[in-house]
Amino acid sequence: MTDSRPLRIGFLLAGLATLVVALAFFDEAPWAVDLWPWEDSPLSYTFIASILAAIALPIVWIAVTGELAAVLAGAVDLAITYGLVTVYLLTLEGDAGQPDLWPHIAVFGFGFVAMLGTIAWSRRIPWRSERPMPAPLRASFGVFAAVLTAAGLALMFGADIFPWEVRAESSFVFGAIYLGAAAYFALGFLRPRFGNAAGQLIGFLAYDLVLLGPFIDRFSVAGDGELLSLVVYTAFLLYSAALAVYYLWLERLWAD
């Protein structure tokens, strides 16, 4: 059997590097904000931080546990996101008022090709653990996939569903991120092993923890048009966080 330690070390370093970038976006560090092609609102940068944290921690989990079969769902997620964003940026390149998008096109395009290669490599890796996914968790994953698909398509078509103002270009990219995440949860639903849920739960918990504080603070300044969206979004964050905490830690603790 091939020694997976070098690969796991690579995953660990990649996850930690992504986490550093997430923290920099959360802090609105100038070098991080400059990585985004357009100027946007502080909450948009916080949202980017939450997505990067949701990518970073599952990678770290895979590195620590050695559950390399879980790579497939994450690679499908990122391939969808990177592919959609690459095509979208190509349609914008050269438009009046747009920055030079070729560096971003190159990065996302390379990421897309890399994820296709990762999918081909990871699709036959066997699971280390045969622990099944609990039925309530699987049902929640099905709901998450449906909700993220609807929200992703709405954002890509410019619907105002976030509880803050988002520029049109960022809205499309955020929608592409949601569609990728929908596939991430759909694969968990279709391949119901717990190893295909733990990464998603850890990522969702990271996403929730980054956004909950800023969202709670926003209740004091949200206008009437934002309040309903803020309530629904915050309830979704609380539910997914509770689900993650229960199935990652409390379920087995109580079972013992």
C-alpha positions in Angstrom: 0.0 0.0 0.0 1.3 3.4 -0.9 2.5 5.6 1.9 -0.1 8.4 2.1 1.9 10.5 4.6 3.5 12.9 2.1 0.0 13.5 0.5 -1.6 14.1 3.9 1.2 16.6 4.8 0.4 18.4 1.5 -3.3 18.5 2.4 -2.5 19.8 5.8 -0.3 22.6 4.5 -2.9 23.5 1.9 -5.6 23.6 4.5 -3.6 25.8 6.8 -2.6 28.2 4.0 -6.3 28.5 3.0 -7.2 29.2 6.7 -4.6 32.0 6.8 -6.2 33.6 3.7 -9.6 33.2 5.3 -8.5 35.0 8.5 -7.0 37.8 6.3 -10.3 38.3 4.5 -12.1 38.3 7.8 -9.7 41.0 9.1 -10.0 42.8 5.7 -6.2 42.8 5.4 -5.3 45.0 2.3 -3.3 42.2 0.6 -6.3 39.8 0.9 -8.9 42.3 -0.2 -6.7 43.1 -3.2 -7.1 39.4 -4.3 -10.8 40.0 -5.0 -11.2 41.5 -8.4 -13.9 44.1 -7.3 -14.4 46.4 -4.4 -17.2 45.2 -2.2 -18.8 45.6 1.2 -17.3 44.4 4.4 -19.9 41.6 4.8 -19.0 40.3 1.4 -15.4 40.0 2.5 -16.6 38.2 5.7 -18.7 35.9 3.5 -15.5 35.1 1.4 -13.7 34.4 4.7 -16.5 32.0 5.7 -16.2 30.1 2.4 -12.4 29.8 2.6 -12.7 28.6 6.2 -15.3 26.0 5.0 -12.8 24.8 2.4 -9.8 24.8 4.7 -11.0 22.8 7.7 -12.3 19.8 5.7 -8.9 19.6 4.0 -7.2 19.7 7.4 -9.7 17.0 8.6 -8.8 14.8 5.6 -5.1 15.3 6.3 -5.5 14.4 10.0 -7.8 11.3 9.6 -6.4 10.0 6.3 -9.9 9.6 4.9 -8.8 10.3 1.4 -12.0 9.0 -0.2 -13.7 12.2 1.1 -11.6 14.2 -1.3 -14.0 13.3 -4.2 -17.0 15.4 -2.9 -14.8 18.4 -2.2 -13.2 18.2 -5.6 -16.6 18.0 -7.3 -17.7 21.1 -5.3 -14.6 23.1 -6.3 -14.7 22.0 -9.9 -18.2 23.3 -10.3 -17.4 26.6 -8.7 -14.1 27.1 -10.5 -15.6 26.1 -13.9 -18.6 28.5 -13.6 -16.4 31.4 -12.3 -13.9 30.9 -15.1 -16.6 31.1 -17.8 -18.2 34.1 -16.1 -14.9 36.0 -15.9 -14.2 35.3 -19.5 -17.6 36.9 -20.4 -16.6 40.0 -18.4 -13.0 40.4 -19.6 -12.6 43.6 -21.6 -15.9 45.1 -20.6 -15.7 48.8 -19.7 -15.3 49.4 -16.0 -13.8 45.9 -15.3 -10.3 45.4 -14.0 -7.8 43.1 -15.8 -9.4 39.7 -15.1 -6.8 37.5 -16.8 -4.9 36.7 -13.7 -8.1 35.6 -12.0 -9.2 33.7 -15.1 -5.8 31.9 -15.1 -6.1 31.0 -11.4 -9.7 29.7 -11.5 -9.1 28.0 -14.9 -6.1 26.2 -13.4 -8.1 25.3 -10.3 -10.9 23.8 -12.5 -8.4 21.6 -14.4 -6.7 20.6 -11.2 -10.1 19.6 -9.6 -10.9 17.5 -12.7 -7.7 15.6 -12.2 -8.4 15.2 -8.5 -11.8 13.8 -9.3 -10.3 11.2 -11.6 -7.7 10.3 -9.0 -10.0 10.1 -6.0 -13.1 8.4 -7.4 -11.8 4.9 -6.7 -10.2 5.4 -3.3 -11.8 3.1 -0.7 -13.2 4.3 2.6 -11.2 3.8 5.7 -14.3 3.8 7.8 -17.6 2.0 7.0 -19.6 4.0 9.5 -23.0 4.8 7.9 -24.5 8.3 7.7 -27.4 8.6 10.2 -30.8 8.9 8.4 -31.7 12.4 9.9 -28.3 13.7 8.8 -28.7 12.3 5.3 -32.2 13.9 5.1 -30.7 17.3 6.2 -28.0 16.9 3.5 -30.8 16.5 0.9 -32.5 19.7 2.1 -29.2 21.6 2.2 -28.5 20.5 -1.5 -31.9 21.8 -2.6 -31.7 25.0 -0.6 -28.2 25.8 -1.8 -29.2 25.1 -5.4 -32.1 27.5 -5.3 -30.1 30.2 -3.5 -27.1 29.7 -5.9 -29.3 30.1 -9.0 -31.1 33.1 -7.5 -27.7 34.8 -6.8 -26.4 34.1 -10.3 -29.5 35.7 -11.8 -29.1 38.8 -9.6 -31.8 38.2 -6.9 -31.3 40.2 -3.8 -31.5 37.5 -1.2 -28.5 38.4 1.1 -29.1 40.6 4.1 -26.5 43.1 2.8 -25.8 44.8 -0.5 -23.8 42.7 -2.9 -22.5 43.9 -6.2 -23.7 42.0 -9.3 -20.3 40.4 -10.1 -19.8 39.1 -6.6 -23.4 37.9 -6.5 -22.8 35.6 -9.5 -19.6 34.2 -8.0 -21.3 33.6 -4.7 -24.1 31.8 -6.5 -21.5 29.6 -8.2 -20.0 28.8 -4.8 -23.4 27.8 -3.5 -24.0 25.5 -6.5 -20.7 23.8 -5.8 -21.6 23.4 -2.2 -25.0 22.0 -3.3 -23.1 19.2 -5.1 -20.9 18.7 -2.0 -24.0 17.9 0.1 -25.7 16.0 -2.7 -22.8 13.6 -3.0 -23.0 13.1 0.8 -26.7 12.3 0.4 -26.0 9.9 -2.5 -22.9 8.2 -0.8 -24.2 8.0 2.8 -21.1 7.1 4.7 -20.2 9.2 7.7 -16.8 9.9 6.2 -18.7 11.7 3.4 -20.4 13.8 6.0 -17.8 14.8 8.5 -15.9 17.1 6.1 -19.1 18.8 5.1 -20.2 19.3 8.8 -16.8 20.7 9.8 -16.8 23.0 6.8 -20.4 24.1 7.6 -19.5 24.7 11.2 -16.6 26.9 10.2 -18.9 28.8 7.8 -21.5 29.3 10.6 -19.0 30.5 13.2 -17.5 33.1 10.9 -20.9 34.5 9.9 -22.9 34.3 13.1 -21.3 37.1 15.0 -21.5 39.7 12.1 -25.1 38.6 11.3 -26.2 39.0 15.0 -24.6 42.5 15.0 -26.4 43.3 11.8 -29.8 43.0 13.5 -29.4 46.4 15.0 -28.9 48.1 11.7 -30.9 46.0 9.2 -33.6 47.7 7.3 -37.1 46.3 6.7 -36.1 44.8 3.4 -33.1 43.0 4.9 -34.7 41.8 8.1 -36.6 38.7 6.8 -33.5 37.5 4.9 -31.4 38.1 8.0 -33.8 36.1 10.2 -34.0 33.2 7.7 -30.2 33.1 7.1 -29.4 33.2 10.8 -31.9 30.4 11.6 -30.2 28.3 8.8 -26.8 29.0 10.4 -28.0 28.0 13.9 -29.6 24.8 12.6 -26.5 23.7 10.6 -24.2 24.6 13.5 -26.3 22.5 15.9 -26.4 19.6 13.4 -22.6 19.7 13.1 -22.0 19.9 16.8 -24.4 17.0 17.5 -23.1 14.6 14.9 -19.4 15.4 15.2 -19.2 15.2 19.0 -22.4 14.8 21.0 -24.0 11.7 19.3 -21.1 9.4 20.2 -20.5 11.0 23.6 -24.1 10.4 24.5 -24.1 6.9 23.0 -21.2 6.0 25.3 
